[in-house]
Amino acid sequence: MAEIDIVSKHLIQTYPADFARFALQRDDIENVEVMESEQPTVKARRTDSLLRVRIAGEDALVHHEFQTTDHPAMSRRMAGYIGRIIEHYGLPVYAHVFYLRPAAGQRDLGYYIQEHPDYPVVIRYKVIRPSQLAGQAVLDGAFVGLLPFAPLMQPPAGQTEAAWLEQCVERAAALPLDRPSKADFLAGLAILSGLVYNPQTIMATVSKEYLMDLIRESSFAQYLAENAREEGMKQGIEQGGRERAIEDLIDVLEIRFALVASDPLAARIGTLDDVQRLKQLHRAAIQVPSLEAFRHLLDADE
């Protein structure tokens, strides 16, 4: 989910110290710096976040990956990331995978093992599941940058999920931030909440006019709107190309073999949606000796 990646990376780049302290659960973290996350390999791979920090007087790197679904080779992927980071920077690496959906990553044990009697390799990383963590500490301000993730965490005992979401939204709305930053914060919270809450619950919680105005102003909302427009244009272009390809093919069959609109073959051609295949059939229609031969070609192609 592209929007989840965008929100997560924006938040960690804006509040890197909060994420480093939350992941390592320690306060003696200083000089936090967001690093370029594209790794120097033949095929460039981009980690979600790489932070350079100083812990107890020692330089180190803190690596975060955000996942919403299971990945069949996550441990191998993390081993690759960690190995390349060590190779490039030569510093200790504290690596973490955040599984944002409650059901994701249940089989991720937090390590990669090469089980060879003579060449054993073990690379470990921490698995963090927000759904298993109490969210009150985040709401109380211990890790402000993670507040948009708080709805994914456990509410206080006895509190309903809807009440917890409302409390998270109210806390975010009360933060002493400038308007653009608050807008991004609230929009990020609403987007991330979609991983565990149904849309109706989210809309009921953020439906107050001033909240909706802020969310509409956010850079996330603008990005998603622009992305939707681009996707719509792309689909329109593809649909237009398909329709032209169908028209061109039927034109050839009409000219060469007097194909009529009522012929089932015309309707059958109208259901084809692969533009490349339509172009191939167009070329074939120019060359085949008869309409029957074209029918056989279409049958064989399917």
CORMO-V361220 format. One record per residue. N is the residue number from 1. RES is the residue in one small letter. SS is DSSP state (a for helix, b for strand, c for the rest). Layout:
BEGIN
N,RES,SS ; N,RES,SS
END
This chain:
BEGIN
1,m,c ; 2,a,a ; 3,e,a ; 4,i,a ; 5,d,a ; 6,i,a ; 7,v,a ; 8,s,a ; 9,k,a ; 10,h,a ; 11,l,a ; 12,i,a ; 13,q,a ; 14,t,a ; 15,y,c ; 16,p,a ; 17,a,a ; 18,d,a ; 19,f,a ; 20,a,a ; 21,r,a ; 22,f,a ; 23,a,a ; 24,l,a ; 25,q,c ; 26,r,c ; 27,d,c ; 28,d,c ; 29,i,b ; 30,e,b ; 31,n,b ; 32,v,b ; 33,e,b ; 34,v,b ; 35,m,c ; 36,e,c ; 37,s,c ; 38,e,b ; 39,q,b ; 40,p,c ; 41,t,c ; 42,v,c ; 43,k,c ; 44,a,c ; 45,r,b ; 46,r,b ; 47,t,c ; 48,d,c ; 49,s,b ; 50,l,b ; 51,l,b ; 52,r,b ; 53,v,b ; 54,r,b ; 55,i,b ; 56,a,c ; 57,g,c ; 58,e,b ; 59,d,b ; 60,a,b ; 61,l,b ; 62,v,b ; 63,h,b ; 64,h,b ; 65,e,b ; 66,f,b ; 67,q,b ; 68,t,c ; 69,t,c ; 70,d,c ; 71,h,c ; 72,p,c ; 73,a,c ; 74,m,a ; 75,s,a ; 76,r,a ; 77,r,a ; 78,m,a ; 79,a,a ; 80,g,a ; 81,y,a ; 82,i,a ; 83,g,a ; 84,r,a ; 85,i,a ; 86,i,a ; 87,e,a ; 88,h,a ; 89,y,a ; 90,g,c ; 91,l,c ; 92,p,b ; 93,v,b ; 94,y,b ; 95,a,b ; 96,h,b ; 97,v,b ; 98,f,b ; 99,y,b ; 100,l,c ; 101,r,c ; 102,p,c ; 103,a,c ; 104,a,c ; 105,g,c ; 106,q,c ; 107,r,c ; 108,d,c ; 109,l,c ; 110,g,c ; 111,y,b ; 112,y,b ; 113,i,b ; 114,q,b ; 115,e,c ; 116,h,c ; 117,p,c ; 118,d,c ; 119,y,c ; 120,p,c ; 121,v,b ; 122,v,b ; 123,i,b ; 124,r,b ; 125,y,c ; 126,k,b ; 127,v,b ; 128,i,b ; 129,r,c ; 130,p,a ; 131,s,a ; 132,q,a ; 133,l,c ; 134,a,b ; 135,g,c ; 136,q,a ; 137,a,a ; 138,v,a ; 139,l,a ; 140,d,c ; 141,g,c ; 142,a,c ; 143,f,c ; 144,v,a ; 145,g,a ; 146,l,a ; 147,l,a ; 148,p,a ; 149,f,a ; 150,a,a ; 151,p,a ; 152,l,a ; 153,m,c ; 154,q,b ; 155,p,c ; 156,p,c ; 157,a,c ; 158,g,c ; 159,q,c ; 160,t,c ; 161,e,a ; 162,a,a ; 163,a,a ; 164,w,a ; 165,l,a ; 166,e,a ; 167,q,a ; 168,c,a ; 169,v,a ; 170,e,a ; 171,r,a ; 172,a,a ; 173,a,a ; 174,a,c ; 175,l,c ; 176,p,c ; 177,l,c ; 178,d,c ; 179,r,a ; 180,p,a ; 181,s,a ; 182,k,a ; 183,a,a ; 184,d,a ; 185,f,a ; 186,l,a ; 187,a,a ; 188,g,a ; 189,l,a ; 190,a,a ; 191,i,a ; 192,l,a ; 193,s,a ; 194,g,c ; 195,l,c ; 196,v,c ; 197,y,c ; 198,n,c ; 199,p,a ; 200,q,a ; 201,t,a ; 202,i,a ; 203,m,a ; 204,a,a ; 205,t,a ; 206,v,c ; 207,s,c ; 208,k,c ; 209,e,a ; 210,y,a ; 211,l,a ; 212,m,a ; 213,d,a ; 214,l,a ; 215,i,a ; 216,r,a ; 217,e,a ; 218,s,c ; 219,s,a ; 220,f,a ; 221,a,a ; 222,q,a ; 223,y,a ; 224,l,a ; 225,a,a ; 226,e,a ; 227,n,a ; 228,a,a ; 229,r,a ; 230,e,a ; 231,e,a ; 232,g,a ; 233,m,a ; 234,k,a ; 235,q,a ; 236,g,a ; 237,i,a ; 238,e,a ; 239,q,a ; 240,g,a ; 241,g,a ; 242,r,a ; 243,e,a ; 244,r,a ; 245,a,a ; 246,i,a ; 247,e,a ; 248,d,a ; 249,l,a ; 250,i,a ; 251,d,a ; 252,v,a ; 253,l,a ; 254,e,a ; 255,i,a ; 256,r,a ; 257,f,a ; 258,a,c ; 259,l,c ; 260,v,c ; 261,a,c ; 262,s,c ; 263,d,c ; 264,p,a ; 265,l,a ; 266,a,a ; 267,a,a ; 268,r,a ; 269,i,a ; 270,g,a ; 271,t,c ; 272,l,c ; 273,d,c ; 274,d,c ; 275,v,a ; 276,q,a ; 277,r,a ; 278,l,a ; 279,k,a ; 280,q,a ; 281,l,a ; 282,h,a ; 283,r,a ; 284,a,a ; 285,a,a ; 286,i,a ; 287,q,a ; 288,v,c ; 289,p,c ; 290,s,c ; 291,l,a ; 292,e,a ; 293,a,a ; 294,f,a ; 295,r,a ; 296,h,a ; 297,l,a ; 298,l,a ; 299,d,a ; 300,a,a ; 301,d,a ; 302,e,c
END
